[in-house]
Amino acid sequence: MLSIEKRENEAMEFLEQCYLELSKSHQELEQRKTEVKKELRETGIYQHTYEELCHGAKMAWRNSNKCIGRLFWDSMTVRDARNIETTEGIQKEILTHIDFATNHGKIRPTITIFPTYLEVEKQIKIINHQFFRYAGYETEYGIIGDPATIELTKYCQSLGWEGQMGQFDLLPIVIQIGNENPVWFTIPEDLILEVEIEHPDCLEFNDLQLKWYAVPLISDMILDIGGITYSAAPFNGWYMGTEIAARNFADPFRYNMLKKVAELFNLNQNKESTLWRDEALVELNKAVLYSYKKSGVSMVDHHTAAKQFKNFEEREKKENRELTGDWSWLIPPISPASTHVFHQQYNNKIVKPNYFRRT
């Protein structure tokens, strides 16, 4: 936990940058700094105005070193849920967020920010990594579903949830307020948008019976704005195709589909030099991009995303802001050398406001 002095320093730094970017007057800035200092010294915390909260959340996206989609940082819809304090209210806001962000496939970047508290016993936690995530079951015949969620699946089952033992069972959302018992709920079917994965040229691809959800909605990160941390601030953008095709479907510790795809396309797997893995990866990516486009669901390919990131770099330079980035995350997992990102160097310095993994 930050000391009052440290929190005040971060608050003043944030206000100066925020008010500069919002073209506020010097008088407005000084008045606000005085108010915040007073509130901090009296209560140990201060409340952001909606304008500060909104711009701060967008700045946090802009400062997210691992994200290649930051060109659109200023387009995010910021939902202020700081008055919501009950599990029922949180559940309602989560479902509203899902509905708004999904938008029948025309994904809208969105964040919902729940209240912050100094007291641990009042802090809100969303246990899931993402609102949408498929269950992973350990069985005597091997793992069914997503191996990445085995522990979360067991936890949900311990709370009373029962899955169908399928490859793509959506897990419930689990929320907890302080030391209260965790509460789980399932997402209503009418709010769930999933994409059946098919290949544009291979009808047999349908036999794999792959699908994925439309919206990557991160729910376990802490939002840090000006010395104030929001323990529950779920947010989403839209998918880049490689996230699903080259990672979720292809990683050996996830759905591990490369060999099956290679068999469908009769690729020679006798030796690595045939590059069958590379061919299978490309076919998987073709299928995912094709399927999302056919279903009318927002998605970007990795080449377009890299070009968008170059535009972001140029805009940041024009605004005289230092560009930060984590190269290992910014390069796409397939054909990285064909993008400009691969040939660049980035400073992986952490700048606030920002999002941080909950520890």
C-alpha positions in Angstrom: 0.0 0.0 0.0 1.3 3.5 -0.9 2.2 6.0 1.8 0.2 9.2 1.8 3.2 11.1 0.6 3.7 8.7 -2.3 0.0 8.7 -3.2 0.1 12.5 -3.2 3.1 12.6 -5.5 1.5 10.2 -7.9 -1.8 12.2 -7.8 -0.1 15.5 -8.5 1.9 14.0 -11.4 -1.3 12.5 -12.9 -3.3 15.7 -12.5 -0.7 17.8 -14.2 -0.5 15.4 -17.2 -4.2 14.8 -17.4 -5.2 18.5 -17.2 -2.6 19.4 -19.8 -3.9 16.8 -22.2 -7.5 17.9 -21.5 -6.5 21.6 -22.1 -7.5 22.7 -18.7 -6.4 26.1 -17.4 -3.6 26.6 -14.9 -6.2 27.9 -12.4 -8.4 24.7 -12.7 -5.3 22.5 -12.2 -4.1 24.4 -9.1 -7.6 24.4 -7.6 -8.0 20.7 -8.2 -4.5 19.9 -6.8 -5.5 21.8 -3.6 -8.7 19.8 -3.3 -7.0 16.5 -3.8 -4.2 17.3 -1.2 -6.8 18.2 1.3 -8.9 15.0 0.7 -5.8 12.8 0.8 -4.6 14.2 4.1 -8.1 13.9 5.7 -9.0 10.5 4.4 -5.9 8.8 2.9 -7.6 8.6 -0.4 -9.3 10.8 -3.0 -12.1 10.4 -5.5 -11.4 11.1 -9.2 -13.9 13.2 -11.1 -15.5 11.3 -14.0 -13.4 13.3 -16.4 -10.2 12.3 -14.6 -11.4 8.7 -14.3 -12.3 8.5 -18.0 -9.0 10.1 -19.3 -6.9 8.1 -16.8 -8.4 4.8 -17.9 -7.6 5.7 -21.5 -4.1 6.8 -20.6 -3.6 3.4 -18.9 -4.4 1.7 -22.2 -2.0 4.0 -24.0 0.7 3.1 -21.5 0.1 -0.7 -21.8 3.4 -1.9 -23.1 2.2 -5.4 -24.1 -0.7 -4.1 -26.3 -0.3 -3.7 -30.0 -3.8 -2.1 -30.4 -3.1 1.2 -28.6 -3.8 3.3 -31.7 -7.5 3.3 -30.5 -6.8 4.2 -26.9 -8.9 7.3 -27.0 -12.0 5.5 -28.4 -12.6 3.4 -25.2 -16.0 3.8 -23.5 -15.5 4.3 -19.8 -18.4 3.1 -17.6 -18.4 4.5 -14.1 -19.7 1.9 -11.6 -18.0 3.4 -8.5 -21.4 3.5 -6.8 -21.9 -0.2 -7.0 -21.2 -2.1 -3.8 -23.2 -5.3 -3.8 -22.6 -8.6 -5.6 -26.0 -8.2 -7.3 -25.1 -4.8 -8.6 -21.7 -6.0 -9.8 -23.3 -8.9 -11.6 -25.8 -6.5 -13.3 -23.0 -4.2 -14.4 -20.9 -7.1 -15.8 -23.7 -8.3 -17.9 -24.4 -4.8 -19.1 -20.8 -4.4 -20.1 -20.8 -7.7 -22.0 -23.9 -6.7 -23.9 -22.6 -3.2 -24.7 -19.2 -4.3 -25.7 -20.4 -7.2 -27.9 -22.7 -5.0 -29.9 -23.8 -7.9 -32.1 -20.2 -8.4 -33.2 -19.2 -4.8 -33.8 -17.0 -4.9 -30.7 -16.7 -1.7 -28.7 -13.6 -1.1 -26.5 -15.1 -0.7 -23.0 -14.0 -0.6 -19.4 -16.3 -0.8 -16.3 -14.7 0.7 -13.2 -15.9 -0.5 -9.8 -15.2 1.4 -6.5 -11.9 1.5 -4.7 -11.3 1.0 -1.0 -8.3 1.2 1.3 -9.8 -1.5 3.5 -9.0 -5.0 2.2 -12.3 -6.3 3.6 -14.2 -4.1 1.2 -12.2 -4.6 -2.0 -13.9 -6.2 -5.0 -12.2 -9.0 -6.9 -13.2 -10.7 -10.1 -11.6 -14.1 -9.8 -11.7 -15.0 -13.6 -8.9 -13.9 -15.9 -11.5 -13.2 -18.5 -15.3 -13.1 -18.4 -15.4 -15.6 -21.2 -13.2 -18.7 -20.7 -13.6 -22.3 -21.5 -13.4 -25.0 -18.7 -10.6 -27.5 -18.5 -11.3 -30.9 -17.0 -8.7 -33.5 -15.9 -9.9 -37.0 -16.6 -8.4 -40.5 -16.7 -8.5 -40.2 -20.5 -6.6 -36.9 -20.6 -7.6 -33.2 -20.4 -11.0 -32.2 -21.9 -11.3 -28.5 -22.8 -8.7 -25.8 -22.1 -5.7 -26.9 -20.0 -5.1 -23.3 -19.0 -8.2 -23.2 -16.8 -8.0 -26.5 -14.9 -7.4 -24.8 -11.5 -10.2 -22.3 -12.1 -12.5 -25.1 -13.2 -11.8 -27.0 -10.1 -12.4 -23.9 -8.0 -15.8 -23.2 -9.7 -16.8 -26.8 -9.2 -15.9 -26.5 -5.5 -18.4 -23.6 -5.4 -21.2 -25.7 -6.8 -20.9 -25.1 -10.6 -21.3 -28.2 -12.8 -20.0 -28.3 -16.3 -20.9 -30.5 -19.2 -17.4 -32.0 -19.6 -17.3 -30.5 -23.1 -14.4 -29.0 -25.1 -16.0 -25.5 -24.9 -18.0 -25.2 -21.7 -18.0 -21.5 -20.7 -17.1 -21.1 -17.0 -19.2 -19.0 -14.7 -18.0 -15.6 -13.5 -16.9 -15.5 -9.9 -16.8 -12.3 -7.8 -15.8 -11.7 -4.2 -16.1 -8.7 -2.0 -13.5 -8.6 0.7 -13.6 -11.7 2.9 -17.2 -12.5 2.0 -18.0 -15.9 0.4 -17.4 -15.8 -3.4 -20.5 -15.7 -5.6 -20.7 -17.3 -9.1 -23.1 -16.8 -11.9 -23.4 -17.9 -15.5 -23.6 -15.6 -18.5 -27.1 -15.7 -20.1 -27.1 -17.4 -23.5 -28.5 -14.4 -25.2 -25.4 -12.4 -24.2 -23.0 -15.0 -25.5 -21.5 -14.5 -29.0 -19.3 -17.3 -30.2 -17.8 -18.0 -33.6 -17.8 -21.4 -35.2 -14.4 -21.9 -36.9 -14.4 -23.0 -40.5 -11.8 -22.9 -43.3 -12.5 -21.1 -46.6 -11.1 -23.9 -48.7 -11.2 -27.1 -46.6 -14.7 -28.4 -45.7 -13.2 -31.1 -43.5 -11.9 -28.4 -41.2 -15.5 -28.3 -39.7 -14.9 -31.8 -38.3 -12.6 -30.3 -35.7 -15.6 -28.5 -34.2 -13.6 -25.5 -33.1 -15.2 -22.3 -31.8 -14.2 -19.3 -29.8 -15.9 -16.4 -28.1 -16.1 -12.9 -29.7 -14.9 -10.6 -27.0 -11.6 -10.8 -25.1 -12.7 -9.3 -21.8 -9.9 -9.1 -19.3 -11.2 -9.1 -15.7 -8.3 -9.7 -13.3 -6.1 -6.7 -13.6 -5.8 -3.7 -11.3 -6.2 -0.2 -12.8 -3.8 2.4 -11.3 -4.6 6.0 -11.8 -2.8 8.8 -9.9 -2.0 6.8 -6.8 -5.5 5.2 -6.7 -5.9 1.5 -7.5 -9.2 0.0 -8.7 -9.2 -3.7 -7.9 -12.0 -4.4 -10.3 -11.9 -2.7 -13.7 -12.7 -5.2 -16.4 -12.0 -4.0 -20.0 -12.0 -5.3 -23.5 -10.8 -4.5 -27.0 -11.2 -6.9 -29.9 -9.1 -9.9 -30.9 -6.1 -10.1 -33.1 -6.4 -13.4 -35.1 -3.1 -14.8 -33.9 -4.2 -14.7 -30.3 -6.7 -17.4 -31.0 -5.2 -19.3 -33.9 -1.5 -19.2 -33.0 -1.8 -19.4 -29.3 -5.1 -20.6 -27.9 -5.6 -23.3 -30.6 -1.9 -24.0 -31.4 0.0 -23.9 -28.1 0.9 -27.5 -26.9 -0.3 -26.5 -23.4 -3.6 -25.2 -24.7 -5.8 -26.9 -27.4 -2.8 -28.2 -29.2 -4.4 -28.5 -32.7 -1.4 -28.3 -35.0 -1.1 -32.0 -35.7 -4.8 -32.4 -36.4 -4.7 -29.4 -38.8 -1.6 -30.9 -40.5 -3.4 -34.2 -41.0 -6.4 -32.4 -42.6 -4.1 -30.8 -45.1 -2.0 -33.9 -45.6 1.2 -32.1 -44.5 4.4 -34.2 -44.3 5.1 -34.4 -40.5 8.1 -36.8 -40.9 10.6 -34.1 -40.3 10.7 -30.6 -39.1 12.3 -29.2 -42.2 9.1 -29.7 -44.2 7.8 -26.7 -42.1 4.5 -28.5 -41.5 4.0 -26.6 -38.3 4.3 -23.3 -40.1 1.9 -24.4 -42.8 -0.6 -25.6 -40.2 -0.3 -22.3 -38.3 -1.1 -20.3 -41.4 -4.1 -22.5 -42.2 -5.4 -22.1 -38.6 -5.0 -18.3 -38.9 -6.8 -18.3 -42.2 -9.7 -20.2 -40.7 -10.0 -17.9 -37.7 -9.9 -14.7 -39.7 -12.3 -16.0 -42.3 -14.8 -17.2 -39.7 -14.8 -14.0 -37.7 -15.3 -11.9 -40.8 -18.1 -14.3 -42.0 -19.8 -13.9 -38.7 -19.5 -10.1 -38.7 -17.3 -10.1 -35.5 -14.6 -7.5 -35.2 -11.1 -8.9 -35.6 -7.7 -7.6 -36.9 -5.0 -9.6 -38.6 -1.4 -9.2 -37.3 -0.1 -7.4 -40.3 -2.8 -4.8 -40.1 -2.3 -4.5 -36.4 1.4 -3.8 -36.9 0.6 -1.1 -39.3 -1.8 0.4 -36.9 0.8 0.3 -34.2 3.2 2.2 -36.5 0.6 4.9 -36.8 0.4 4.9 -33.0 4.1 5.4 -32.7 4.0 8.3 -35.1 1.2 10.0 -33.2 3.0 9.6 -29.9 6.1 11.1 -31.4 4.1 14.0 -32.7 2.7 14.6 -29.2 6.2 14.4 -27.7 5.3 11.5 -25.6 7.9 8.8 -24.9 6.8 5.5 -26.5 7.1 2.4 -24.3 6.6 -1.2 -25.2 7.4 -4.8 -24.5 9.0 -6.1 -27.7 8.4 -9.8 -26.8 4.6 -9.1 -26.6 4.3 -6.7 -29.5 5.8 -9.0 -32.1 3.1 -11.4 -33.5 3.5 -15.1 -32.9 3.7 -15.9 -36.6 5.8 -14.1 -39.3 7.1 -11.5 -36.8 10.0 -10.5 -39.1 7.6 -9.4 -41.8 6.4 -6.5 -39.5 8.3 -3.4 -38.7 7.8 -4.2 -34.9 10.4 -7.0 -35.2 13.1 -4.6 -36.3 12.4 -1.9 -33.7 13.6 -1.5 -30.1 11.3 -0.4 -27.4 11.8 0.9 -23.9 9.9 -1.4 -21.5 9.6 1.3 -18.8 6.4 1.2 -16.8 4.5 4.5 -17.0 1.4 5.2 -15.0 -1.6 5.3 -15.3 -1.5 1.6 -16.2 -3.0 -1.9 -15.7 -1.2 -4.4 -13.5 -1.7 -8.0 -12.7 -3.4 -8.6 -9.4 -0.9 -10.3 -6.9 
